[in-house]
Amino acid sequence: MSKKKIATVWLGGCSGCHMSLLDIDERILDVAKLADIVKCPIVDGKELPEVDIVLVEGSVTSDEHLREILHIRKQTKALVALGDCAVTSNITGMRNYFDLKEVFDTAYVNAVSNDTEGSVPDHPELLKLRDKVVPLQEVVKVDFVIPGCPPDADTIFYVLFEFLNDRIPNLSEVKKLRYG
């Protein structure tokens, strides 16, 4: 039996879900027996190849995120929304309560660390923010969700291990679900 290929991706979020993923500790060896981790933002930045399972943390906040999640959906068999930002837009979605110009002015014009002269810098490398932050399922088909802010390591491991063993996870079996 050949190993499955898995990946993790980080969109608009805080990386807390990836920190919880790292908290599976030595159980990563159990994952490695069944799968090759072919992409993870913690260790590399390469393009996403075709994969069996991808865990996506964060919401869609920018044009770059939109392009990335559409590419991810084409490249994977099972897309798992990892954490409350991916599932509901959670904290990143709080930006939706503010005018986009106000958001840019706060970050680039009025910031204490700003060295510009009262205007938004015109740099092509700046993200082109979308008018509204949205969770993954508003843009692509999501096959499974892992709630939590962040989800605990045991839940992440359980879901990942079930998928790697060709089983559909049943979150009612998880005792420590926590919602943001």
C-alpha positions as CSV (number, residue, x, y, z in Angstrom):
1,M,0.0,0.0,0.0
2,S,1.4,3.4,-1.0
3,K,1.5,6.2,1.5
4,K,-1.1,9.0,1.3
5,K,0.1,12.6,0.7
6,I,-1.0,15.2,3.1
7,A,-0.4,19.0,3.3
8,T,-1.3,21.8,5.6
9,V,-1.9,25.4,4.5
10,W,-2.2,28.7,6.5
11,L,-4.4,31.4,5.1
12,G,-5.8,34.4,7.1
13,G,-5.3,33.3,10.7
14,C,-2.9,33.4,13.6
15,S,-1.1,30.0,13.2
16,G,-2.6,28.7,16.4
17,C,-4.0,25.7,14.6
18,H,-0.6,24.8,13.3
19,M,0.8,25.2,16.8
20,S,-1.8,22.7,18.0
21,L,-0.9,20.4,15.1
22,L,2.7,20.4,16.3
23,D,1.4,19.5,19.8
24,I,0.6,16.0,18.5
25,D,4.2,15.5,19.4
26,E,5.6,11.9,18.9
27,R,2.3,10.8,17.3
28,I,3.6,12.5,14.2
29,L,5.6,9.2,13.7
30,D,2.2,7.4,13.5
31,V,1.2,9.9,10.8
32,A,4.5,9.5,9.0
33,K,4.0,5.7,8.8
34,L,0.8,6.3,6.7
35,A,1.5,9.5,4.9
36,D,4.1,11.8,3.5
37,I,3.7,15.5,4.5
38,V,4.4,17.1,1.2
39,K,3.7,20.7,2.2
40,C,3.5,22.7,5.4
41,P,4.1,26.4,5.9
42,I,6.0,25.7,9.1
43,V,8.8,24.0,7.1
44,D,8.5,25.0,3.5
45,G,6.9,27.3,0.9
46,K,6.8,25.0,-2.1
47,E,3.8,24.7,-4.5
48,L,1.0,22.3,-3.5
49,P,1.2,19.0,-5.4
50,E,-1.8,16.7,-5.7
51,V,-2.6,15.4,-2.2
52,D,-5.1,13.1,-0.5
53,I,-5.8,15.4,2.5
54,V,-5.1,19.0,3.1
55,L,-5.7,20.8,6.4
56,V,-6.4,24.5,5.8
57,E,-6.1,27.0,8.6
58,G,-7.5,30.5,8.3
59,S,-10.1,32.4,6.3
60,V,-10.1,34.0,2.9
61,T,-9.0,37.6,3.5
62,S,-7.2,38.6,0.2
63,D,-7.1,38.0,-3.5
64,E,-4.0,35.8,-2.9
65,H,-5.9,33.6,-0.4
66,L,-8.8,33.3,-2.9
67,R,-6.4,32.1,-5.7
68,E,-4.7,29.8,-3.2
69,I,-7.9,28.1,-1.9
70,L,-9.2,27.6,-5.4
71,H,-5.9,25.9,-6.4
72,I,-6.0,23.8,-3.2
73,R,-9.5,22.5,-3.9
74,K,-8.3,21.4,-7.3
75,Q,-5.3,19.6,-5.9
76,T,-6.9,17.6,-3.0
77,K,-9.3,14.8,-2.5
78,A,-10.3,15.8,1.0
79,L,-10.2,19.5,2.2
80,V,-10.4,19.9,5.9
81,A,-11.2,23.3,7.4
82,L,-8.9,23.5,10.5
83,G,-10.1,25.8,13.3
84,D,-12.8,28.4,13.7
85,C,-11.2,31.0,11.3
86,A,-11.5,28.4,8.5
87,V,-15.0,27.3,9.6
88,T,-16.6,30.6,10.5
89,S,-14.0,33.4,9.8
90,N,-13.9,33.9,13.6
91,I,-11.4,36.6,14.7
92,T,-10.2,37.5,11.2
93,G,-13.8,38.1,10.3
94,M,-14.0,40.9,12.8
95,R,-12.4,43.0,10.0
96,N,-15.8,42.9,8.3
97,Y,-17.2,45.4,10.8
98,F,-14.8,48.1,9.5
99,D,-14.5,50.0,6.3
100,L,-11.6,48.6,4.2
101,K,-10.1,52.1,3.9
102,E,-10.2,52.4,7.7
103,V,-8.4,49.1,8.0
104,F,-5.6,50.2,5.6
105,D,-5.3,53.6,7.2
106,T,-5.0,51.9,10.7
107,A,-2.3,49.5,9.4
108,Y,-0.4,51.7,7.0
109,V,-1.1,55.4,7.6
110,N,-1.7,55.8,11.3
111,A,0.5,53.0,12.7
112,V,3.2,54.0,15.2
113,S,5.7,52.1,13.2
114,N,4.8,53.9,10.0
115,D,7.5,55.9,8.2
116,T,5.3,57.1,5.3
117,E,3.9,60.6,5.1
118,G,0.2,59.9,5.7
119,S,-0.7,57.8,2.7
120,V,-1.1,54.1,2.0
121,P,2.1,52.9,0.4
122,D,1.8,51.7,-3.2
123,H,3.7,48.5,-3.1
124,P,2.8,45.6,-5.3
125,E,3.8,43.1,-2.6
126,L,1.0,44.3,-0.3
127,L,-2.0,42.0,-0.1
128,K,-5.0,43.1,-2.0
129,L,-7.6,42.6,0.7
130,R,-11.1,41.4,-0.2
131,D,-14.0,43.6,0.8
132,K,-15.2,40.8,3.2
133,V,-13.4,38.1,5.1
134,V,-15.1,34.7,4.5
135,P,-14.8,31.2,5.8
136,L,-13.6,28.5,3.4
137,Q,-17.0,27.0,2.6
138,E,-18.2,30.3,1.2
139,V,-15.6,29.8,-1.6
140,V,-15.0,26.1,-2.0
141,K,-16.4,22.7,-1.0
142,V,-15.2,21.7,2.4
143,D,-15.2,18.0,3.1
144,F,-14.8,18.1,6.9
145,V,-14.4,20.7,9.7
146,I,-12.4,20.6,12.8
147,P,-13.8,23.3,15.1
148,G,-11.9,25.1,17.8
149,C,-9.8,28.2,18.5
150,P,-7.5,26.4,18.2
151,P,-8.6,22.8,18.0
152,D,-6.7,20.7,20.5
153,A,-4.0,18.3,19.3
154,D,-5.9,15.2,20.2
155,T,-8.8,16.2,18.0
156,I,-6.5,17.1,15.1
157,F,-4.7,13.8,15.4
158,Y,-7.9,11.8,15.7
159,V,-9.4,13.4,12.5
160,L,-6.1,13.0,10.6
161,F,-5.6,9.4,11.7
162,E,-9.2,8.5,10.7
163,F,-8.8,9.9,7.3
164,L,-5.4,8.2,6.8
165,N,-7.0,4.9,7.7
166,D,-9.9,5.5,5.2
167,R,-12.5,6.2,7.8
168,I,-14.8,9.2,8.2
169,P,-14.1,10.8,11.6
170,N,-17.0,11.1,14.1
171,L,-16.5,14.2,16.2
172,S,-19.1,13.0,18.7
173,E,-16.4,10.6,19.8
174,V,-14.1,13.5,20.7
175,K,-14.4,14.6,24.3
176,K,-12.5,17.9,24.2
177,L,-14.2,19.9,21.4
178,R,-13.9,23.6,22.1
179,Y,-15.3,26.4,20.2
180,G,-13.8,29.9,19.9
